[in-house]
Amino acid sequence: MGNILEAETLTCPFCGAPYRESIPSGTVHARCKYCKGTIIVPAYFEVEVIRCPNHPDVLAVGLCNDCGGSYCDSCLCFYDVEHGTLYLCPKCFRERETSKATGILVLGVLVLLAGFFFIAFAPSSEGTIAGVFLIGFFALPFVTWGVYKTLYPTQGLSLKERKDTVEREIESRKAFGSQASFYF
């Protein structure tokens, strides 16, 4: 191997694409040219190996896009944003989900106040109906969803779960393909 790590042995843990560029020894991480994920380069030439802080017995495979910490494939989760996908540790994922839920909660409270304003200061029954409509169909669902998601944020699909799902799908397609050839 010499001073350069063989590129064929390194694959992106996020998208599975092989990393085909040469990597000088001492390089800590590289960027996948397909999915733009940050790959932790195995420390073949180093004494210290980067391990997942949540699972010390497992090697880290990638970096969290928010905090920059090194995590294993069981910890890093997919988080879809407008222009792509982020890979986040459980803490950063929870923070983003809680932040989104808090925004919906605040919106619900504002709509609730607007509904009460329509009810209290409406010169006619149409204003009261509009206030009840705002509260019943917008404010209460927003507040309920915001409180629920703030208290119980969802956990994203981890790299390992996605890999296992893809492998099961491939196996089922192979099985279906062998059955299909039997009937034709």
Secondary structure, DSSP 8 states (H G I E B T S, - for coil): -TTEE-GGG-B-TTT--B--S-EETT--EEE-TTT--EEE---TT-SS--B-SS-TTSB--EE-TTT--EE-TTT-EEEEETTEEEEE-HHHHHHHHHHHHHHHHHHHHHHHHHHHHHHHH-SSHHHHHHHHHHIIIIIHHHHHHHHHHHHS-----BHHHHHHHHHHHHHHHHHHHHHHHHH-
